[in-house]
Amino acid sequence: MLAVGADAVYIGGSALLAMVYPQLDGLPAGTNPDQLFLYTGEYVDKLDVEQGAIAVAKFIRASTIELQLLAQTLGKDNIHSIQSDDMVALSHQIAEITGVALAYT
């Protein structure tokens, strides 16, 4: 997700999944990941907070690198240089809502 002009972006759901994903191996197959981090989760006692924090830090680092690569792909030297006219929408609805040009006609 890229929020052009935004001061902040919500990464809560993605960060939670990044936090628990490495720890799912120790749980029964098919266990919902939220069972590790919800207060009422069945496996909340098995959550390794330190390992989770390291995983979230790696997720944020990887996301930062991905955004840097996106900027370079667009010929920009800085993520802050990306403007809405550098993007296209993949559906009529998104184009109409965001004011971004449609990718096809």
N, C-alpha and C positions, 0 to 999 in steps of 0.2 A: 504494500500500500504506500502510495506517495501522496502526501497532502500538500500541494503547492500553496505556499503562503500561510500555512498553519504554523502556530507557535508550539503546538504539541500534537502528538499522535497517541492514540490509545493502543497499547500492545498487550493488554491484560490477558486475554485468552491465549494468544500466541506464547506469551512469557510463561503462563502456567503450564502449557503443554511442553514447552522446552524444559521446564523445571522437572517435571515428573517422567518424561519419556525415558531417560536412561535408567530409571528405577522400576520400570514396568516388568523387567525380566523376572524379578523375584515374586511376582504376583500370579495368581491363577490366570490361565489363558482367558481372554475375553473380558477381563476386569476393566471397568470404565476408569480412565485416568483420574477423574475427579474424586474417586474413592481414596486417593492419597492425600489430597489437599483440603477437602471440605471438612469443616469442624465435625460433622456427623459421619464422615467417611469411614467405611469399614476397615481401611488399612492406614488411617491417618497416623497411627503409632509407628508405621514403618517408613515414613517420610524422612529422608536424610536431608535436613535443611541446608547443610554446608554443601553437599553434592548438588543440590538443587540450585543454590546460589551460583556455583561455578558454571552450571549448565546455562543459566539465564545470562550470565556475563558472556559466555561463548556465543549465545544466540544474538545478543546485541552487537558484539564484534562482527559476526558474520553478516548481520543486516547492514551494518555500516559499510563494510566492504562491498556488499551487493549494490548499495546506493552509489558508491564511488564508481563502480563499474558501469552503472546505468548512466551516470553523468558523462563518463568518458565515451560511451557508445553514442551519445548524442552530440559529441564534439565539444562538450563543456568541460571546463577545468575545475568546476565547483558545483556541488549539488544545489547551492543557492541560486545558480544561474539558470536552472531549469524553469521554464515558464509554461503556462497552459497551452501555448501554441506549439510546444514541443511534443505534445501528446495527442492521441486520438482515442475516441470512444469506440467500443465494439458493438454497441447497440444504439438504436434510435432513442430509447428511453434515457440512457446514460448521457448521450450527447445533448439531449434536450435539458436535462436536469443540471448538467455541469457547464454547458456552454462550450464544450470541447468539440472540435470537428469530428464528424463521423469518419471512420477508417475506410469505408467503402460507400459506393453510391448505388 
